[in-house]
Amino acid sequence: MTGLHHLEIYVGDLQRSRQFYQYLLPKLGYTLFQEWQAGFSYQATDGSYLVFVQTNKEYLANGYHRCNIGLNHLAFQVASKKEVDDFQHELKLRNVTLLYEENYPFAGGENHYAVFFEDPDKIKLEIVSK
């Protein structure tokens, strides 16, 4: 069997990203996996993991935009619509930027129950029910 081993994301402010993801990822079943001065990672139950690394100063000015070539968004699956609703509520309380809020929970289509939002670097994230 093959599958995703890990995904590495360079971030603009490591501490800000850490605060954001240390709330989100454990709620999705990830556990803190590795820590070092310039990064950290969280591992899923299947052994795959997400790595977050501080972008070097000389590359920060370029910024990130999901419509450029590269990563558009990450989608995480949860077991129920209630979990999606719970995340949407908690994200609002945390003042996280929600996307397509006017079409919630069907912004991805009538059979796609999900909440879309941004991380501190404006990477689009999605939590969708099975």
N, C-alpha and C positions, 0 to 999 in steps of 0.2 A: 504494500500500500504506500502511496505517496501523498503528500499534502504540504501545506504551507509550514515551513519551519519557523521563520520569524519575519517580521516586517520592521524596518528601521525608519524612524521619522526624525528629521532634524527640526528642532524647535527654536523659536526666537528668544525665549526666556525660560530656562530650565526650571527655575523655582516656581514660576507661575503655572507652567505645564504640569509640574509635579503635584501642585495643590489641586488642580483640576482632575487629573487622572487618578489620584489616590482616593478620590471620592467615587468616581465613575466605575473604574475597572473592578474593584472588589465586589460591587453590586452586581456585576455581570459574571462573577465567578472566577475572576483572575486573582492571582496572588503575586505579591512583590517577589521578584525572582533575582534580580541583580541590582547593585548600586555601585557607582563609582563617581568620581568628581565631576565628570562631564556628562553623566547620563544615569539612566535607570531603566529597568524593564519589568514587565508583568507577564506572568505565564498563565495560559489557559489550561484547563484540565486535560486537554489532548496533547499537551507538551509544547504546542506552538507558543510563541511569545511576541510581544510588542516591545520595541526598544525605542527610547526617546533620548536623543543626544543634542546637546547644546550646539547650535550652528556657530561656526567660527565668525569672528567679527567682520572679516572682509567680505562675507557673503550675506550679512544681515540686511544690507541696503536693498538687495534684490527682492526681499519679501516673498510672500506666498500668495498665490491665487489659484483656486481649484479649477478655474477654466483654462489655465495654461496646460501645456503638456505635463503629464505626471498624474499624481494621485488626485482623484476627484473627491472620494469620500470613503469612509469605513462604515460598514453596517454590521450591527450586532443583533443577534436573534435572541428573543426571550420567549418563554413558554405561553404567555397569555396576553390578551388585550389589556387586562387589568394592570399587568406589569408595565406595559407601554404607558398607560394613563398615569401610573404612579411616578414613572420617570419624568413624564411631561410636567406633572405637578411640582416635583422636587427641583427640576431644572428651572422652572419659573421662580420658585422661592430663592434659588441661588443666583438669580439675575443672569442666567446663561442666555445668550442670544438664540432664540428659537427661529427656525426658518419655516416658511410656508404656513405660518400659524393660522392664517385665514382658511386653510384647507385641511387643518388637523381634524381627524387622524388619517385622512385619505389623500394626502398630498402626493403619494406615490401611485395612486390609482384606487379604484373602488374595492379591490380585493387585497390591498396592501396597507395594513393597519400599522402606522409608524409615526414616530416623532423624529423630526430633523432639527439639528442644532449645530452650533459652532464651538470649537475648542478655542483656547486663547490666541492661537495663530490663524483663526478663521478656517481651519480644516473642518469640512462638513462631516458630521457624524449622524448616524441613524440608528434608532432602536426599533426593531420591527418584530411583530408577533408571528408565531408559527402559523 
